[in-house]
Amino acid sequence: MRRPSHYALALGLLALSGCYRYVPGSAADQAAGAEVRLELTPEGSQRLSSVIGADILSLTGRVVEASENELSMSVGRSMRRSGTEQSWTGERVSIPRDAIARTDRRTLDRKRTTLASVVAVLGAGLIGAILRAVSTDGNPGGGTTPPPPPA
């Protein structure tokens, strides 16, 4: 009875996992709901420094609202030009479109996700086989020594 629940758990974890990457996007990728990384122009970074901090290279998060002149974004992470990253908790920031140098969109990396899934399934199978071998302790009957017959 325990095996099906283990398999369901493993399949559920695989369904929730995935490898993602950022690829060059376009203005069309800046629609509400899109997961994006926006690289800022040096001037845009300077203009927004009172809101996002000094010397910010990029902001990563979800577009909340998009208009002709600006994007409103729920920010998850910022990166300074020095390379240091800062985590955010989804604060909403409005970014003028002329402050955006480049847009990258988040996309599922199918090849890496497939490879990671195969490795996870094989690893889980190997661990299960090892645990079964250790728990039986050399006894094919299930790992416990039967009690002696009554005298």
N, CA, C and O atoms as a GROMACS GRO file, in nm:
protein
  604
    1MET      N    1   0.081  -0.120   0.000
    1MET     CA    2   0.000   0.000   0.000
    1MET      C    3   0.085   0.126   0.000
    1MET      O    4   0.039   0.230  -0.046
    2ARG      N    5   0.206   0.120   0.050
    2ARG     CA    6   0.287   0.240   0.060
    2ARG      C    7   0.347   0.279  -0.074
    2ARG      O    8   0.372   0.398  -0.096
    3ARG      N    9   0.371   0.187  -0.161
    3ARG     CA   10   0.435   0.219  -0.289
    3ARG      C   11   0.357   0.318  -0.374
    3ARG      O   12   0.416   0.414  -0.423
    4PRO      N   13   0.226   0.300  -0.394
    4PRO     CA   14   0.154   0.396  -0.477
    4PRO      C   15   0.165   0.539  -0.424
    4PRO      O   16   0.176   0.632  -0.503
    5SER      N   17   0.162   0.558  -0.292
    5SER     CA   18   0.172   0.693  -0.238
    5SER      C   19   0.310   0.751  -0.265
    5SER      O   20   0.323   0.871  -0.290
    6HIS      N   21   0.414   0.668  -0.260
    6HIS     CA   22   0.548   0.716  -0.291
    6HIS      C   23   0.558   0.758  -0.438
    6HIS      O   24   0.618   0.860  -0.471
    7TYR      N   25   0.499   0.678  -0.525
    7TYR     CA   26   0.502   0.712  -0.668
    7TYR      C   27   0.422   0.839  -0.695
    7TYR      O   28   0.464   0.922  -0.776
    8ALA      N   29   0.308   0.854  -0.629
    8ALA     CA   30   0.227   0.975  -0.647
    8ALA      C   31   0.304   1.098  -0.599
    8ALA      O   32   0.300   1.203  -0.663
    9LEU      N   33   0.373   1.084  -0.487
    9LEU     CA   34   0.452   1.195  -0.435
    9LEU      C   35   0.563   1.230  -0.533
    9LEU      O   36   0.585   1.348  -0.562
   10ALA      N   37   0.633   1.130  -0.585
   10ALA     CA   38   0.742   1.156  -0.680
   10ALA      C   39   0.689   1.222  -0.807
   10ALA      O   40   0.750   1.316  -0.857
   11LEU      N   41   0.576   1.175  -0.859
   11LEU     CA   42   0.519   1.236  -0.979
   11LEU      C   43   0.473   1.378  -0.952
   11LEU      O   44   0.487   1.465  -1.038
   12GLY      N   45   0.418   1.402  -0.835
   12GLY     CA   46   0.375   1.536  -0.798
   12GLY      C   47   0.491   1.632  -0.791
   12GLY      O   48   0.482   1.746  -0.838
   13LEU      N   49   0.602   1.588  -0.731
   13LEU     CA   50   0.721   1.672  -0.723
   13LEU      C   51   0.777   1.701  -0.862
   13LEU      O   52   0.821   1.812  -0.889
   14LEU      N   53   0.775   1.601  -0.950
   14LEU     CA   54   0.823   1.624  -1.086
   14LEU      C   55   0.734   1.723  -1.160
   14LEU      O   56   0.784   1.806  -1.236
   15ALA      N   57   0.605   1.715  -1.137
   15ALA     CA   58   0.512   1.807  -1.203
   15ALA      C   59   0.535   1.950  -1.158
   15ALA      O   60   0.515   2.044  -1.235
   16LEU      N   61   0.575   1.969  -1.033
   16LEU     CA   62   0.597   2.103  -0.980
   16LEU      C   63   0.735   2.159  -1.013
   16LEU      O   64   0.757   2.280  -1.004
   17SER      N   65   0.827   2.072  -1.051
   17SER     CA   66   0.962   2.119  -1.078
   17SER      C   67   0.978   2.153  -1.225
   17SER      O   68   0.901   2.109  -1.310
   18GLY      N   69   1.077   2.230  -1.252
   18GLY     CA   70   1.106   2.268  -1.390
   18GLY      C   71   1.230   2.355  -1.392
   18GLY      O   72   1.260   2.424  -1.295
   19CYS      N   73   1.300   2.351  -1.501
   19CYS     CA   74   1.417   2.436  -1.520
   19CYS      C   75   1.377   2.549  -1.614
   19CYS      O   76   1.320   2.525  -1.720
   20TYR      N   77   1.407   2.669  -1.574
   20TYR     CA   78   1.370   2.786  -1.653
   20TYR      C   79   1.494   2.864  -1.694
   20TYR      O   80   1.601   2.850  -1.634
   21ARG      N   81   1.478   2.944  -1.797
   21ARG     CA   82   1.584   3.032  -1.842
   21ARG      C   83   1.520   3.158  -1.898
   21ARG      O   84   1.400   3.161  -1.926
   22TYR      N   85   1.600   3.259  -1.915
   22TYR     CA   86   1.553   3.384  -1.973
   22TYR      C   87   1.608   3.395  -2.115
   22TYR      O   88   1.727   3.376  -2.139
   23VAL      N   89   1.520   3.427  -2.208
   23VAL     CA   90   1.558   3.443  -2.349
   23VAL      C   91   1.518   3.582  -2.394
   23VAL      O   92   1.423   3.640  -2.341
   24PRO      N   93   1.590   3.636  -2.492
   24PRO     CA   94   1.556   3.770  -2.540
   24PRO      C   95   1.409   3.779  -2.581
   24PRO      O   96   1.358   3.692  -2.652
   25GLY      N   97   1.345   3.884  -2.538
   25GLY     CA   98   1.204   3.903  -2.568
   25GLY      C   99   1.182   4.031  -2.646
   25GLY      O  100   1.275   4.093  -2.697
   26SER      N  101   1.055   4.066  -2.655
   26SER     CA  102   1.017   4.187  -2.730
   26SER      C  103   0.912   4.262  -2.649
   26SER      O  104   0.876   4.221  -2.538
   27ALA      N  105   0.863   4.370  -2.705
   27ALA     CA  106   0.758   4.447  -2.638
   27ALA      C  107   0.634   4.362  -2.615
   27ALA      O  108   0.561   4.384  -2.517
   28ALA      N  109   0.607   4.266  -2.703
   28ALA     CA  110   0.491   4.178  -2.687
   28ALA      C  111   0.503   4.092  -2.562
   28ALA      O  112   0.402   4.048  -2.506
   29ASP      N  113   0.626   4.068  -2.517
   29ASP     CA  114   0.648   3.987  -2.397
   29ASP      C  115   0.630   4.067  -2.269
   29ASP      O  116   0.652   4.014  -2.160
   30GLN      N  117   0.592   4.192  -2.281
   30GLN     CA  118   0.573   4.278  -2.165
   30GLN      C  119   0.425   4.291  -2.127
   30GLN      O  120   0.387   4.388  -2.060
   31ALA      N  121   0.344   4.196  -2.167
   31ALA     CA  122   0.201   4.199  -2.135
   31ALA      C  123   0.179   4.160  -1.990
   31ALA      O  124   0.264   4.095  -1.929
   32ALA      N  125   0.066   4.201  -1.934
   32ALA     CA  126   0.033   4.168  -1.796
   32ALA      C  127   0.038   4.017  -1.774
   32ALA      O  128  -0.012   3.940  -1.855
   33GLY      N  129   0.100   3.977  -1.663
   33GLY     CA  130   0.113   3.836  -1.628
   33GLY      C  131   0.243   3.774  -1.673
   33GLY      O  132   0.277   3.665  -1.628
   34ALA      N  133   0.316   3.839  -1.761
   34ALA     CA  134   0.441   3.783  -1.814
   34ALA      C  135   0.550   3.785  -1.707
   34ALA      O  136   0.563   3.881  -1.632
   35GLU      N  137   0.630   3.679  -1.703
   35GLU     CA  138   0.747   3.672  -1.617
   35GLU      C  139   0.865   3.724  -1.699
   35GLU      O  140   0.900   3.666  -1.801
   36VAL      N  141   0.926   3.834  -1.653
   36VAL     CA  142   1.030   3.898  -1.733
   36VAL      C  143   1.148   3.943  -1.646
   36VAL      O  144   1.139   3.953  -1.524
   37ARG      N  145   1.258   3.969  -1.716
   37ARG     CA  146   1.373   4.037  -1.657
   37ARG      C  147   1.394   4.161  -1.743
   37ARG      O  148   1.416   4.151  -1.863
   38LEU      N  149   1.388   4.277  -1.681
   38LEU     CA  150   1.406   4.403  -1.752
   38LEU      C  151   1.543   4.459  -1.722
   38LEU      O  152   1.575   4.487  -1.606
   39GLU      N  153   1.624   4.476  -1.825
   39GLU     CA  154   1.752   4.543  -1.809
   39GLU      C  155   1.727   4.692  -1.828
   39GLU      O  156   1.665   4.733  -1.926
   40LEU      N  157   1.775   4.772  -1.734
   40LEU     CA  158   1.751   4.915  -1.737
   40LEU      C  159   1.865   4.989  -1.807
   40LEU      O  160   1.980   4.945  -1.805
   41THR      N  161   1.830   5.101  -1.867
   41THR     CA  162   1.934   5.189  -1.921
   41THR      C  163   2.004   5.255  -1.802
   41THR      O  164   1.944   5.265  -1.695
   42PRO      N  165   2.128   5.300  -1.817
   42PRO     CA  166   2.193   5.370  -1.706
   42PRO      C  167   2.112   5.492  -1.659
   42PRO      O  168   2.101   5.518  -1.539
   43GLU      N  169   2.056   5.565  -1.755
   43GLU     CA  170   1.975   5.682  -1.719
   43GLU      C  171   1.847   5.640  -1.646
   43GLU      O  172   1.807   5.705  -1.549
   44GLY      N  173   1.783   5.532  -1.692
   44GLY     CA  174   1.663   5.482  -1.627
   44GLY      C  175   1.691   5.435  -1.486
   44GLY      O  176   1.612   5.460  -1.395
   45SER      N  177   1.803   5.368  -1.467
   45SER     CA  178   1.843   5.322  -1.335
   45SER      C  179   1.864   5.441  -1.242
   45SER      O  180   1.822   5.438  -1.126
   46GLN      N  181   1.926   5.546  -1.293
   46GLN     CA  182   1.949   5.667  -1.214
   46GLN      C  183   1.817   5.734  -1.176
   46GLN      O  184   1.798   5.776  -1.061
   47ARG      N  185   1.725   5.745  -1.272
   47ARG     CA  186   1.594   5.807  -1.246
   47ARG      C  187   1.513   5.731  -1.142
   47ARG      O  188   1.441   5.791  -1.062
   48LEU      N  189   1.526   5.598  -1.142
   48LEU     CA  190   1.448   5.514  -1.051
   48LEU      C  191   1.520   5.482  -0.920
   48LEU      O  192   1.467   5.409  -0.837
   49SER      N  193   1.640   5.536  -0.901
   49SER     CA  194   1.723   5.498  -0.785
   49SER      C  195   1.654   5.524  -0.651
   49SER      O  196   1.678   5.452  -0.555
   50SER      N  197   1.569   5.626  -0.642
   50SER     CA  198   1.501   5.653  -0.515
   50SER      C  199   1.397   5.546  -0.483
   50SER      O  200   1.358   5.529  -0.367
   51VAL      N  201   1.352   5.473  -0.585
   51VAL     CA  202   1.251   5.369  -0.567
   51VAL      C  203   1.313   5.230  -0.557
   51VAL      O  204   1.274   5.150  -0.472
   52ILE      N  205   1.410   5.201  -0.644
   52ILE     CA  206   1.465   5.064  -0.653
   52ILE      C  207   1.605   5.050  -0.595
   52ILE      O  208   1.654   4.938  -0.580
   53GLY      N  209   1.670   5.161  -0.562
   53GLY     CA  210   1.805   5.156  -0.511
   53GLY      C  211   1.904   5.202  -0.616
   53GLY      O  212   1.870   5.214  -0.734
   54ALA      N  213   2.025   5.228  -0.573
   54ALA     CA  214   2.128   5.283  -0.661
   54ALA      C  215   2.192   5.175  -0.747
   54ALA      O  216   2.211   5.061  -0.704
   55ASP      N  217   2.226   5.214  -0.868
   55ASP     CA  218   2.307   5.132  -0.959
   55ASP      C  219   2.246   4.996  -0.994
   55ASP      O  220   2.317   4.895  -0.998
   56ILE      N  221   2.115   4.993  -1.017
   56ILE     CA  222   2.046   4.868  -1.050
   56ILE      C  223   2.057   4.843  -1.201
   56ILE      O  224   2.026   4.930  -1.282
   57LEU      N  225   2.100   4.723  -1.236
   57LEU     CA  226   2.112   4.683  -1.376
   57LEU      C  227   1.981   4.624  -1.427
   57LEU      O  228   1.936   4.657  -1.537
   58SER      N  229   1.918   4.536  -1.345
   58SER     CA  230   1.796   4.468  -1.393
   58SER      C  231   1.700   4.439  -1.280
   58SER      O  232   1.738   4.431  -1.163
   59LEU      N  233   1.573   4.424  -1.319
   59LEU     CA  234   1.465   4.386  -1.229
   59LEU      C  235   1.398   4.261  -1.286
   59LEU      O  236   1.375   4.251  -1.407
   60THR      N  237   1.369   4.165  -1.200
   60THR     CA  238   1.305   4.042  -1.241
   60THR      C  239   1.173   4.028  -1.166
   60THR      O  240   1.167   4.052  -1.045
   61GLY      N  241   1.068   3.990  -1.238
   61GLY     CA  242   0.940   3.971  -1.174
   61GLY      C  243   0.827   3.951  -1.273
   61GLY      O  244   0.850   3.911  -1.387
   62ARG      N  245   0.706   3.980  -1.228
   62ARG     CA  246   0.585   3.960  -1.310
   62ARG      C  247   0.525   4.096  -1.345
   62ARG      O  248   0.509   4.183  -1.259
   63VAL      N  249   0.493   4.112  -1.474
   63VAL     CA  250   0.428   4.235  -1.519
   63VAL      C  251   0.286   4.234  -1.465
   63VAL      O  252   0.210   4.139  -1.486
   64VAL      N  253   0.249   4.343  -1.395
   64VAL     CA  254   0.116   4.356  -1.338
   64VAL      C  255   0.025   4.430  -1.436
   64VAL      O  256  -0.090   4.392  -1.457
   65GLU      N  257   0.079   4.536  -1.494
   65GLU     CA  258   0.002   4.619  -1.584
   65GLU      C  259   0.097   4.680  -1.687
   65GLU      O  260   0.209   4.718  -1.654
   66ALA      N  261   0.051   4.689  -1.810
   66ALA     CA  262   0.133   4.746  -1.917
   66ALA      C  263   0.053   4.854  -1.989
   66ALA      O  264  -0.060   4.831  -2.031
   67SER      N  265   0.114   4.970  -2.003
   67SER     CA  266   0.052   5.077  -2.080
   67SER      C  267   0.152   5.119  -2.189
   67SER      O  268   0.261   5.064  -2.199
   68GLU      N  269   0.112   5.214  -2.267
   68GLU     CA  270   0.198   5.261  -2.375
   68GLU      C  271   0.326   5.324  -2.323
   68GLU      O  272   0.430   5.317  -2.388
   69ASN      N  273   0.319   5.387  -2.205
   69ASN     CA  274   0.433   5.462  -2.154
   69ASN      C  275   0.511   5.396  -2.042
   69ASN      O  276   0.626   5.432  -2.017
   70GLU      N  277   0.448   5.298  -1.973
   70GLU     CA  278   0.519   5.236  -1.861
   70GLU      C  279   0.468   5.096  -1.832
   70GLU      O  280   0.361   5.054  -1.877
   71LEU      N  281   0.550   5.024  -1.754
   71LEU     CA  282   0.514   4.892  -1.704
   71LEU      C  283   0.504   4.899  -1.553
   71LEU      O  284   0.584   4.967  -1.488
   72SER      N  285   0.407   4.831  -1.498
   72SER     CA  286   0.398   4.815  -1.354
   72SER      C  287   0.435   4.670  -1.327
   72SER      O  288   0.378   4.578  -1.386
   73MET      N  289   0.530   4.651  -1.238
   73MET     CA  290   0.588   4.518  -1.218
   73MET      C  291   0.592   4.481  -1.070
   73MET      O  292   0.623   4.564  -0.985
   74SER      N  293   0.559   4.355  -1.041
   74SER     CA  294   0.575   4.298  -0.909
   74SER      C  295   0.716   4.241  -0.905
   74SER      O  296   0.743   4.138  -0.967
   75VAL      N  297   0.806   4.306  -0.834
   75VAL     CA  298   0.949   4.273  -0.841
   75VAL      C  299   0.984   4.160  -0.745
   75VAL      O  300   0.946   4.162  -0.628
   76GLY      N  301   1.056   4.062  -0.796
   76GLY     CA  302   1.103   3.949  -0.716
   76GLY      C  303   1.251   3.956  -0.686
   76GLY      O  304   1.299   3.900  -0.588
   77ARG      N  305   1.325   4.028  -0.773
   77ARG     CA  306   1.471   4.033  -0.757
   77ARG      C  307   1.524   4.152  -0.835
   77ARG      O  308   1.473   4.188  -0.941
   78SER      N  309   1.628   4.212  -0.781
   78SER     CA  310   1.701   4.316  -0.854
   78SER      C  311   1.848   4.278  -0.856
   78SER      O  312   1.897   4.208  -0.767
   79MET      N  313   1.919   4.325  -0.959
   79MET     CA  314   2.062   4.299  -0.968
   79MET      C  315   2.135   4.431  -0.991
   79MET      O  316   2.100   4.508  -1.081
   80ARG      N  317   2.235   4.454  -0.910
   80ARG     CA  318   2.318   4.574  -0.926
   80ARG      C  319   2.418   4.551  -1.039
   80ARG      O  320   2.445   4.438  -1.078
   81ARG      N  321   2.470   4.660  -1.090
   81ARG     CA  322   2.572   4.651  -1.196
   81ARG      C  323   2.696   4.578  -1.148
   81ARG      O  324   2.773   4.526  -1.229
   82SER      N  325   2.719   4.575  -1.018
   82SER     CA  326   2.833   4.503  -0.960
   82SER      C  327   2.812   4.352  -0.960
   82SER      O  328   2.907   4.276  -0.939
   83GLY      N  329   2.686   4.307  -0.984
   83GLY     CA  330   2.656   4.164  -0.987
   83GLY      C  331   2.587   4.113  -0.863
   83GLY      O  332   2.544   3.998  -0.860
   84THR      N  333   2.574   4.194  -0.759
   84THR     CA  334   2.505   4.149  -0.638
   84THR      C  335   2.355   4.153  -0.660
   84THR      O  336   2.301   4.244  -0.724
   85GLU      N  337   2.287   4.053  -0.604
   85GLU     CA  338   2.142   4.042  -0.618
   85GLU      C  339   2.072   4.074  -0.488
   85GLU      O  340   2.127   4.054  -0.380
   86GLN      N  341   1.951   4.125  -0.500
   86GLN     CA  342   1.868   4.157  -0.385
   86GLN      C  343   1.730   4.096  -0.407
   86GLN      O  344   1.668   4.118  -0.511
   87SER      N  345   1.683   4.019  -0.310
   87SER     CA  346   1.548   3.962  -0.319
   87SER      C  347   1.446   4.065  -0.275
   87SER      O  348   1.469   4.143  -0.183
   88TRP      N  349   1.331   4.065  -0.344
   88TRP     CA  350   1.219   4.152  -0.311
   88TRP      C  351   1.101   4.062  -0.276
   88TRP      O  352   1.104   3.942  -0.301
   89THR      N  353   0.997   4.121  -0.220
   89THR     CA  354   0.879   4.043  -0.183
   89THR      C  355   0.757   4.081  -0.265
   89THR      O  356   0.644   4.079  -0.215
   90GLY      N  357   0.780   4.115  -0.391
   90GLY     CA  358   0.669   4.143  -0.481
   90GLY      C  359   0.621   4.287  -0.480
   90GLY      O  360   0.510   4.316  -0.522
   91GLU      N  361   0.706   4.378  -0.430
   91GLU     CA  362   0.668   4.519  -0.431
   91GLU      C  363   0.640   4.564  -0.574
   91GLU      O  364   0.708   4.523  -0.668
   92ARG      N  365   0.540   4.648  -0.587
   92ARG     CA  366   0.500   4.696  -0.719
   92ARG      C  367   0.577   4.824  -0.754
   92ARG      O  368   0.580   4.920  -0.676
   93VAL      N  369   0.640   4.821  -0.872
   93VAL     CA  370   0.721   4.934  -0.918
   93VAL      C  371   0.676   4.970  -1.058
   93VAL      O  372   0.655   4.882  -1.142
   94SER      N  373   0.661   5.100  -1.086
   94SER     CA  374   0.629   5.148  -1.220
   94SER      C  375   0.758   5.189  -1.290
   94SER      O  376   0.838   5.266  -1.235
   95ILE      N  377   0.778   5.136  -1.410
   95ILE     CA  378   0.901   5.160  -1.486
   95ILE      C  379   0.865   5.225  -1.619
   95ILE      O  380   0.792   5.166  -1.698
   96PRO      N  381   0.914   5.346  -1.644
   96PRO     CA  382   0.890   5.408  -1.775
   96PRO      C  383   0.952   5.323  -1.886
   96PRO      O  384   1.062   5.270  -1.869
   97ARG      N  385   0.883   5.309  -1.996
   97ARG     CA  386   0.934   5.227  -2.107
   97ARG      C  387   1.069   5.276  -2.160
   97ARG      O  388   1.151   5.196  -2.205
   98ASP      N  389   1.092   5.407  -2.155
   98ASP     CA  390   1.220   5.457  -2.205
   98ASP      C  391   1.335   5.429  -2.109
   98ASP      O  392   1.451   5.457  -2.141
   99ALA      N  393   1.305   5.373  -1.990
   99ALA     CA  394   1.409   5.332  -1.895
   99ALA      C  395   1.451   5.187  -1.917
   99ALA      O  396   1.544   5.138  -1.853
  100ILE      N  397   1.382   5.116  -2.008
  100ILE     CA  398   1.408   4.975  -2.034
  100ILE      C  399   1.498   4.960  -2.155
  100ILE      O  400   1.463   5.001  -2.265
  101ALA      N  401   1.616   4.900  -2.134
  101ALA     CA  402   1.710   4.877  -2.243
  101ALA      C  403   1.680   4.746  -2.314
  101ALA      O  404   1.698   4.734  -2.435
  102ARG      N  405   1.634   4.646  -2.237
  102ARG     CA  406   1.614   4.512  -2.294
  102ARG      C  407   1.514   4.434  -2.208
  102ARG      O  408   1.507   4.452  -2.087
  103THR      N  409   1.438   4.349  -2.274
  103THR     CA  410   1.342   4.261  -2.205
  103THR      C  411   1.377   4.116  -2.235
  103THR      O  412   1.393   4.078  -2.350
  104ASP      N  413   1.389   4.037  -2.130
  104ASP     CA  414   1.407   3.892  -2.144
  104ASP      C  415   1.285   3.826  -2.082
  104ASP      O  416   1.240   3.867  -1.975
  105ARG      N  417   1.231   3.724  -2.148
  105ARG     CA  418   1.116   3.654  -2.093
  105ARG      C  419   1.158   3.519  -2.035
  105ARG      O  420   1.251   3.455  -2.084
  106ARG      N  421   1.089   3.478  -1.931
  106ARG     CA  422   1.116   3.351  -1.864
  106ARG      C  423   1.045   3.241  -1.942
  106ARG      O  424   0.927   3.253  -1.975
  107THR      N  425   1.119   3.134  -1.971
  107THR     CA  426   1.062   3.024  -2.047
  107THR      C  427   1.112   2.891  -1.990
  107THR      O  428   1.221   2.882  -1.935
  108LEU      N  429   1.030   2.788  -2.006
  108LEU     CA  430   1.067   2.655  -1.960
  108LEU      C  431   1.176   2.599  -2.050
  108LEU      O  432   1.163   2.599  -2.173
  109ASP      N  433   1.283   2.551  -1.990
  109ASP     CA  434   1.392   2.485  -2.064
  109ASP      C  435   1.358   2.336  -2.069
  109ASP      O  436   1.387   2.262  -1.975
  110ARG      N  437   1.298   2.295  -2.179
  110ARG     CA  438   1.248   2.157  -2.190
  110ARG      C  439   1.359   2.052  -2.179
  110ARG      O  440   1.340   1.949  -2.116
  111LYS      N  441   1.473   2.079  -2.240
  111LYS     CA  442   1.582   1.982  -2.238
  111LYS      C  443   1.633   1.960  -2.095
  111LYS      O  444   1.649   1.845  -2.052
  112ARG      N  445   1.659   2.066  -2.023
  112ARG     CA  446   1.708   2.053  -1.886
  112ARG      C  447   1.602   1.993  -1.794
  112ARG      O  448   1.635   1.912  -1.707
  113THR      N  449   1.477   2.031  -1.813
  113THR     CA  450   1.369   1.976  -1.731
  113THR      C  451   1.356   1.826  -1.752
  113THR      O  452   1.341   1.750  -1.656
  114THR      N  453   1.363   1.782  -1.877
  114THR     CA  454   1.356   1.639  -1.907
  114THR      C  455   1.473   1.565  -1.844
  114THR      O  456   1.454   1.461  -1.782
  115LEU      N  457   1.594   1.619  -1.860
  115LEU     CA  458   1.713   1.555  -1.804
  115LEU      C  459   1.702   1.547  -1.651
  115LEU      O  460   1.732   1.443  -1.593
  116ALA      N  461   1.660   1.656  -1.587
  116ALA     CA  462   1.647   1.657  -1.441
  116ALA      C  463   1.541   1.556  -1.396
  116ALA      O  464   1.560   1.490  -1.294
  117SER      N  465   1.433   1.544  -1.470
  117SER     CA  466   1.327   1.450  -1.435
  117SER      C  467   1.375   1.306  -1.445
  117SER      O  468   1.347   1.224  -1.358
  118VAL      N  469   1.448   1.276  -1.552
  118VAL     CA  470   1.501   1.140  -1.570
  118VAL      C  471   1.599   1.106  -1.457
  118VAL      O  472   1.593   0.997  -1.401
  119VAL      N  473   1.687   1.200  -1.425
  119VAL     CA  474   1.784   1.176  -1.316
  119VAL      C  475   1.710   1.157  -1.184
  119VAL      O  476   1.746   1.070  -1.105
  120ALA      N  477   1.606   1.238  -1.159
  120ALA     CA  478   1.530   1.226  -1.034
  120ALA      C  479   1.460   1.090  -1.025
  120ALA      O  480   1.461   1.028  -0.919
  121VAL      N  481   1.399   1.046  -1.133
  121VAL     CA  482   1.329   0.916  -1.132
  121VAL      C  483   1.428   0.802  -1.112
  121VAL      O  484   1.404   0.712  -1.032
  122LEU      N  485   1.539   0.806  -1.184
  122LEU     CA  486   1.641   0.701  -1.167
  122LEU      C  487   1.698   0.703  -1.026
  122LEU      O  488   1.719   0.598  -0.965
  123GLY      N  489   1.725   0.822  -0.972
  123GLY     CA  490   1.777   0.834  -0.836
  123GLY      C  491   1.678   0.780  -0.734
  123GLY      O  492   1.717   0.709  -0.641
  124ALA      N  493   1.550   0.814  -0.750
  124ALA     CA  494   1.448   0.765  -0.657
  124ALA      C  495   1.438   0.613  -0.666
  124ALA      O  496   1.422   0.546  -0.563
  125GLY      N  497   1.446   0.558  -0.786
  125GLY     CA  498   1.442   0.413  -0.802
  125GLY      C  499   1.561   0.346  -0.736
  125GLY      O  500   1.546   0.242  -0.672
  126LEU      N  501   1.679   0.404  -0.752
  126LEU     CA  502   1.800   0.349  -0.690
  126LEU      C  503   1.791   0.355  -0.538
  126LEU      O  504   1.824   0.259  -0.470
  127ILE      N  505   1.746   0.467  -0.486
  127ILE     CA  506   1.731   0.480  -0.340
  127ILE      C  507   1.628   0.380  -0.289
  127ILE      O  508   1.649   0.317  -0.185
  128GLY      N  509   1.517   0.365  -0.360
  128GLY     CA  510   1.416   0.267  -0.320
  128GLY      C  511   1.471   0.126  -0.319
  128GLY      O  512   1.443   0.048  -0.227
  129ALA      N  513   1.551   0.092  -0.421
  129ALA     CA  514   1.610  -0.043  -0.427
  129ALA      C  515   1.708  -0.064  -0.311
  129ALA      O  516   1.711  -0.172  -0.252
  130ILE      N  517   1.785   0.038  -0.281
  130ILE     CA  518   1.880   0.027  -0.169
  130ILE      C  519   1.806   0.010  -0.038
  130ILE      O  520   1.842  -0.074   0.044
  131LEU      N  521   1.702   0.090  -0.017
  131LEU     CA  522   1.626   0.081   0.107
  131LEU      C  523   1.557  -0.054   0.121
  131LEU      O  524   1.551  -0.110   0.231
  132ARG      N  525   1.505  -0.108   0.010
  132ARG     CA  526   1.443  -0.241   0.016
  132ARG      C  527   1.547  -0.347   0.050
  132ARG      O  528   1.520  -0.438   0.129
  133ALA      N  529   1.665  -0.336  -0.008
  133ALA     CA  530   1.771  -0.434   0.019
  133ALA      C  531   1.817  -0.427   0.164
  133ALA      O  532   1.841  -0.529   0.228
  134VAL      N  533   1.829  -0.304   0.217
  134VAL     CA  534   1.873  -0.287   0.355
  134VAL      C  535   1.764  -0.332   0.453
  134VAL      O  536   1.795  -0.394   0.555
  135SER      N  537   1.638  -0.302   0.422
  135SER     CA  538   1.530  -0.336   0.515
  135SER      C  539   1.505  -0.486   0.522
  135SER      O  540   1.459  -0.536   0.625
  136THR      N  541   1.532  -0.560   0.414
  136THR     CA  542   1.511  -0.704   0.419
  136THR      C  543   1.624  -0.774   0.492
  136THR      O  544   1.607  -0.888   0.536
  137ASP      N  545   1.739  -0.708   0.506
  137ASP     CA  546   1.851  -0.761   0.582
  137ASP      C  547   1.887  -0.902   0.541
  137ASP      O  548   1.928  -0.984   0.623
  138GLY      N  549   1.873  -0.930   0.414
  138GLY     CA  550   1.909  -1.060   0.362
  138GLY      C  551   1.801  -1.165   0.372
  138GLY      O  552   1.818  -1.276   0.324
  139ASN      N  553   1.689  -1.133   0.435
  139ASN     CA  554   1.579  -1.228   0.448
  139ASN      C  555   1.475  -1.199   0.341
  139ASN      O  556   1.421  -1.088   0.337
  140PRO      N  557   1.445  -1.295   0.254
  140PRO     CA  558   1.348  -1.270   0.151
  140PRO      C  559   1.206  -1.251   0.205
  140PRO      O  560   1.120  -1.204   0.131
  141GLY      N  561   1.180  -1.285   0.330
  141GLY     CA  562   1.046  -1.278   0.385
  141GLY      C  563   1.004  -1.139   0.431
  141GLY      O  564   0.890  -1.122   0.472
  142GLY      N  565   1.091  -1.041   0.426
  142GLY     CA  566   1.048  -0.908   0.463
  142GLY      C  567   1.132  -0.840   0.569
  142GLY      O  568   1.095  -0.732   0.615
  143GLY      N  569   1.244  -0.899   0.610
  143GLY     CA  570   1.335  -0.825   0.694
  143GLY      C  571   1.330  -0.860   0.841
  143GLY      O  572   1.412  -0.809   0.917
  144THR      N  573   1.238  -0.944   0.887
  144THR     CA  574   1.235  -0.980   1.028
  144THR      C  575   1.255  -1.130   1.040
  144THR      O  576   1.212  -1.207   0.954
  145THR      N  577   1.319  -1.168   1.146
  145THR     CA  578   1.340  -1.310   1.171
  145THR      C  579   1.215  -1.364   1.239
  145THR      O  580   1.168  -1.308   1.338
  146PRO      N  581   1.160  -1.474   1.186
  146PRO     CA  582   1.037  -1.529   1.245
  146PRO      C  583   1.066  -1.577   1.387
  146PRO      O  584   1.177  -1.619   1.418
  147PRO      N  585   0.964  -1.572   1.474
  147PRO     CA  586   0.983  -1.620   1.612
  147PRO      C  587   1.008  -1.771   1.613
  147PRO      O  588   0.966  -1.842   1.522
  148PRO      N  589   1.074  -1.818   1.715
  148PRO     CA  590   1.098  -1.963   1.722
  148PRO      C  591   0.967  -2.038   1.744
  148PRO      O  592   0.873  -1.983   1.802
  149PRO      N  593   0.961  -2.164   1.698
  149PRO     CA  594   0.837  -2.242   1.719
  149PRO      C  595   0.814  -2.266   1.868
  149PRO      O  596   0.909  -2.272   1.946
  150PRO      N  597   0.686  -2.279   1.907
  150PRO     CA  598   0.657  -2.303   2.050
  150PRO      C  599   0.716  -2.438   2.094
  150PRO      O  600   0.721  -2.535   2.019
  151ALA      N  601   0.761  -2.439   2.217
  151ALA     CA  602   0.826  -2.558   2.268
  151ALA      C  603   0.734  -2.654   2.332
  151ALA      O  604   0.777  -2.759   2.380
   0.00000   0.00000   0.00000
